[in-house]
Amino acid sequence: ALGIVSDAGAFLPMVAKEIQKNTRAT
């Protein structure tokens, strides 16, 4: 379970950055 949580902790910030990039681009 901890491994999954760690993966999510590393993945979500990347998604947030991509969303910010897409928002700025628009």
Buried (B, 14 or more C-beta within 10 A) or exposed (E): EEEEEEEEEEEEEEEEEEEEEEEEEE
